[in-house]
């Protein structure tokens, strides 16, 4: 697996949203989806942080890995 570059992490971390597409079993890309980006939680109010750290939210959390 490739590692993220500093530039890529900065660009991802400064974005509010990203368009991502998963790879299907045959190697083709699925339709892109919009995801929210949260790298530093402390800038958000406690009510928002609590909602994104719930068990249900964690179950829907994606980990982005470089390819």
C-alpha positions as CSV (number, residue, x, y, z in Angstrom):
1,X,0.0,0.0,0.0
2,X,1.2,3.5,-0.8
3,X,1.4,6.2,1.9
4,X,-0.3,9.6,1.8
5,X,1.9,12.5,0.9
6,X,2.0,15.6,3.1
7,X,0.3,17.6,0.3
8,X,-2.5,15.0,-0.1
9,X,-3.2,15.0,3.7
10,X,-3.2,18.8,3.7
11,X,-5.7,18.9,0.8
12,X,-7.9,16.3,2.3
13,X,-7.8,17.8,5.8
14,X,-8.7,21.3,4.5
15,X,-11.6,20.1,2.5
16,X,-15.2,20.1,3.9
17,X,-16.4,17.4,1.5
18,X,-14.8,14.9,-0.9
19,X,-16.1,13.0,-3.8
20,X,-15.1,9.3,-3.5
21,X,-15.8,6.2,-5.6
22,X,-15.3,2.7,-4.4
23,X,-13.9,0.0,-6.7
24,X,-16.2,-2.9,-7.7
25,X,-15.1,-6.5,-7.7
26,X,-14.4,-6.2,-11.5
27,X,-12.1,-3.2,-10.9
28,X,-14.5,-0.6,-12.3
29,X,-15.4,2.5,-10.2
30,X,-18.8,2.9,-8.7
31,X,-20.7,6.2,-8.9
32,X,-18.9,8.9,-6.8
33,X,-20.4,9.7,-3.4
34,X,-20.0,12.9,-1.4
35,X,-18.5,12.4,2.1
36,X,-17.8,14.9,4.9
37,X,-14.2,15.3,6.0
38,X,-13.4,15.7,9.7
39,X,-9.7,15.7,10.7
40,X,-9.8,18.0,13.9
41,X,-13.0,17.6,16.0
42,X,-12.2,20.4,18.4
43,X,-13.3,23.2,16.1
44,X,-16.9,21.9,16.2
45,X,-19.5,22.4,19.0
46,X,-20.0,19.6,21.5
47,X,-23.4,18.7,20.1
48,X,-22.0,18.0,16.6
49,X,-19.0,16.1,18.0
50,X,-21.3,13.9,20.1
51,X,-23.4,13.0,17.1
52,X,-20.5,12.0,14.9
53,X,-18.9,9.9,17.7
54,X,-21.9,7.8,18.4
55,X,-21.8,4.1,17.8
56,X,-24.1,4.4,14.9
57,X,-22.0,7.1,13.3
58,X,-18.8,5.1,13.9
59,X,-20.4,2.1,12.1
60,X,-20.8,4.3,9.0
61,X,-17.3,5.8,9.1
62,X,-15.0,5.1,6.2
63,X,-11.2,5.0,6.4
64,X,-9.5,6.4,3.3
65,X,-6.5,4.5,2.2
66,X,-4.2,5.6,-0.6
67,X,-3.8,3.5,-3.8
